[in-house]
């Protein structure tokens, strides 16, 4: 963590709830708020030599500093030398790693079942003369493509298929071949998985999702352990200007205080819902890493502390899936996930994901478990008529 991001954290001690409510807070100052309000500033007073931490609004902002410290404390509690940078969106964060670390002639290994924008990223990388190799997340299939690669990109659990790969195994293999390792930690969240502790060089995520959890903020971040690599990420952010607004950063930091409460409720309900869906004969392809009979359960249990809030499954037809979504009352038909209000969508409507037409990605919110499960089962029954 950079010197400018030191403050009143609790280090490696304490539980997740304690860490979440205290993360990133500055040392208390009499008559000042516990969490300072957003700092709206394009520039700062700079008399004499510009040696202080804040010079221009595209480079640094005190509100970012508090948030970056908070995220760093969640991603790598008690770990020295970790730097965190926040961005305007998850895709800005993803792009910052890929385009700051790779050059023409380099090779990158990406998942072929990851976030649907990755194919667009691949096109841009290839346009810059970068070789892109892809393999599925499951079965650690990317392992076979590492020779000569500069960067390995993992997404685990994958979105939307919920496959899981062995981060530690892949990171060790990549490092042995001289490659950097980045893990998209969006679906797991820092309370579900800590990629840096598993050997990754970068933990990258969309803070839009479960981290902030209210569906009202676009945000991304990168946390990393390699000072030179993170300096390149910082430089990319400066050059491109992919920075969050101070209000968004402040809202994100405020929302992190309830992260453990939200995550535990959502994870517990997701498992209850998955078990209920497992009993349905009209539901196929059910995936949730927390189910003991899920293909990802063994590896997920070794490296994840919580299994996430997303459940995926397939209904027989596109029409059936759309009827099901229309029949839901407590679940919004929306494309994001991780929020306090449950959401679901027929993922195939966007294209770009290799999923059946009846594939549904459902994100569990903070509703009462019995209410949510009853709503989903009722909608399944109504859509079958």
N, C-alpha and C positions, 0 to 999 in steps of 0.2 A: 504494500500500500504506500502511495507516495506521501512525502512529508506533509504536503498541504492537506492530506486527508486524515490526519491524526486527530483524535478527540476523545469523547467519552464513551467509547465502546467497552464491551465486557470481555473482549478477548475470546479465548477458547472455552471459558467456563460458562455455566448456566445452561438452561434448556432452550429449546427452540422458541418457545413463547417469550421468555425473558429477552432473548436476543432480538427477536422481531420488534418488540415494543421499545427497546433501547437502541437499536442499531443506528449508527450514524449521527446520534445526537451530539451537539457540542457540549463542552463543559458548561455547567449552569452559571448564569450571570444574573445577579440580583435584579429583579424587576423586568427581566427580558423573558420572552416566551420560551418554553421548553424546546419547541421546534420553530426556529426563526421563519418568518414569512418569506415568500419568494422575492428574490432580488432582481428587479427589472433594471438592467443596465447594459447599454451598448458599449460604454467605455467607463473608465475609472480615473480618478485623479492620479497623475503620474509626474509629480515634481522631481526634478533631478534624474538620476539614473533609474530606469525601470527595472527594479530588482525584486519587487513584490510578487505575490502569487496571482494577482488579478490585474490584467492590463487591458484586455479587449474582450468583448462579449462573445466572440466566436471561439475564443481559446479557453476561457475558464469563467466560471460563475460560482459564487459561494453556495447557491442552492444545489448546483450539480455536485459540489464537493461533499455536502452532507449526504446526498443520495448515493454517490459513488462509494463513500465509506460504508454506508448501510448495506449495500449490495455485496461489497467485498467481505463484510463481516458474516454475511449469510453464506456466501459461496465458499469461503475459506476461513472459518473462524480460527483465530490464533495463529494463522500461517503468515509468516513474514514474507516480504518481497512480492506481494500480490498487488497489482494495480488494476483499477476498475475505471472504465470510461462509459459514459452514457451517450445515447444517440437518439435521433428523432424517431426511429422505428426499429423493429426487429430486423428488417431487411437492410437498413443502413448499417446495423451492427454486423450482420453477416457479410455484407459487401466490404466492410472495412477490413476484415481479416483476409478475405480472399484476394482483394485487389491490392492490399498493402504488402502481402507476403509473396505473391506470385509474379513472375516475369515471363516474357516470351521465351519459350523453350522449356519452361518448367512443366511438370506433370502434377495434377491434383487428382485425388481419389475421393469421389462423392458417392452418396447412396443413390440408388435409382428408384427408391421408394420413399423419399423424403418429401419435404414441403413442396407444394406444387409450383412454386416460383423458381425452384432450383433449375429446371430445364431452361428457363430464360437466362439464369446466371451462367449456365453452361455455354449457351450461345455467345454470350458476351466474352467469357474467358477464352473461348476458341477463336473469337474474332481478334483477340489480342495475342494469338499465337501460343496459347497455353493448352497443353494436352489434358483432356478430361477423361478419366476412366470411372466407370460406375459399376456397382454391384449391389445386391440387396443387403439390407441391414441384418436380417436373420442369418444364423449360422456363421457369423463373422466372415461373410463372403468377401468383404473388402480386403481381407488379409492377403489374398492371392494377387492383388494388384499393386502392392507397395513398392516393388523394386524400382528404384530410380525416381520415386515420387518425392516432391518437395513438401506436400501438405496432404494430410488425411483428414477428411471432414466426416464426422459421425453425427447421426441424429438418432438418439435413443432415449425413450421409446420413439419409434418413427411415427410420423404423422401423415396419413391417418391410420395406417395398418397396425400400429402398436407392437411392432417387432422390436426386440431388444438385442444389442450386441454386447460383448464383453469388452468394456472400455479399457480395463487394465491390460488385458491380453493384447489388444490391438495397439494400444499406446506403446507398450514395450517393443512390439514388433516394428512399429513405425520408427521409433527412436533408434532402434538398432540399424535401420537403413538410412538414418539421417533426415527423417521427415518430421515436420511439426504436426501436432494433433490438435484439432478443434472439435469441441462437442457442442452441438445445439441442445441446450438444456431446457428449452421452453416448456415441453410437456411435463417434465419431471418437477421443475422449479428447484431452487436451492434447498428447499426442505425435503425434497424427494431424492436428490442425488447431488453429489459434489464432484464434478469431473476433474477438478484440479487435484483433489486428493486421490483420484484414481489414475493419475499420471498424465492427464491432458495438459497441453500448454495454454489453451484458451477454453474458457467456458463462455458461451455465447447464447443469448436468449432474447426473445421478444418479451419485454416487460408489459406489453399490452395485455397479455393473457393472465395467468394465475397470480403472477407476482403482484400486480396492482389490483386485479380482480373485480373491477366494477364496470368494465366496458366503456370507460370514458377517457382513456389516455392511450395515445400511441407512444411507444417508448421501446428502446432496445439498449443492450449493454454488452460489453466485452470485459471479462476479467482474465488476467493473464499473469504468468510467472516470469516470463522472459523479458527483461528490461528493454533489450534492443527491439524485439518483436513488438512490444507494446508501444515503443516510441514511434515505430512505423505506423501503427494503428492510429495513434494520436495525430501524427502528421497528416494521415489520410482524412481524418475528421476535420482538421483545420482547412485542408485544401478544398474538400468537397462542401464543407459547411453543413454537414448532416447533424445538426445539433438540436437538442430538445429545447423548448421554451421553458423559462423558469417556472411558470405556473404548472406545466405538465410535470416537471421534476418535483415540485413541492407536493402536488397531488399524489404522485407515485410514492414519495417518502411517507406521507401521511397514511397511505393505504397499506404499506408494509407492516404497520403496527398490528394489523389484524390477520396477517398472513397465516400464522400457525393455527388460529381459530378457524379460518376459512378452509385451509388445506385439510385439517383433520376431519372436519365435517364432510367435506366433499369426497375425500378418499373413502371414508367409512360408508357413505351412501352409495358411492360408485360400486363398491364391493357387494352391497346388498342388492342393488339393481342388477348387477351382472349375474348374481346367483338366481335371481328371479327370472331373468331372460334365458338362463340355461335350461329352464324347465319348459320353455315354449318350443313346440314342434315346428312352428312357422318361422323361427329365428335360426339362421345358420351363420357360420363363420364368426361366432361370438369371440371377441378378443377383449381381455382385460388382464394386464400382467399380474394382478393380485389374485387371480383365480388359481388354485393349486394345480388344476389340469390345463392351464394355459401353456402353450409352447414356450413362452418367454419367462415363465414363473421362476425356474431354477436360476437363471442368470440374473433376472431382476432382483431376486431375493438376496443375491450375493453383493449387489452394488447399489441397490436403491433402499432408501429408508422409508419411503412411502411410494405407492404405486401410481398415483395420479388420479385425475378426475374424469378422464375420458374413457368411454366404453364404445366399441364399434361392433356392428353386426350387419347382417344382410337379410333383407326381406325378399320374397320370391320375385317381385317385378318392380319396375320403376313406378308404375301406377300405384301399387300397394304401398310403397314407401312414401309416395306423395300423399296418399290418403291418410297414412299414419301420422305424418307431420301435421297435416291439416286438423286432425282430430285432437292433438295435444292441447291442453289448456294451461299447464304450468311450465311448458317448455317453449321458448321462443325459437322460431325458424330463423337462425342467424348463422353466420359463417365463422365466428370466433369461438373461443373456448376459454375455460378457466374462470368465468365470472360467477358472481353470487346468484345470478339468475340462470337456470339451466337453459341450454341451447342445443339445437340439433339441426342437422341438414342432410339432404341427400347429396353426398359428396360429389357424385358424378356429374352434377349439373354444371360444374366449372370446367370439366375436362382437365387433363394433366395428371390425374391420379389413375393408376391402373387398378380400378375397383369395379365391381359389378354395378349395374344400373340401380339395383335396390340397396346399395350399401349406405348405411346411416352412421354418421359420427355424432355421438351424443355426449355433451359435456354436462356433468352433474354440478348443480349449484348448491346453494345453502338452504334449500327448502327442507321441510321435515321429510325424513326418509319415507315414511309410510304414505305421505301425500304424493310424493313424486313417483314412487313405485306404482301406486294405485292409478295415477294418471297415465303412465306409460302402458300398463297392462290393459286399461280400459281402451286406450287409443288403438292398441294392437287388435283388440277384439272388434272394435267398431270398423276398423279398416279392412277386416277380413270379410265383412258382410257384403 
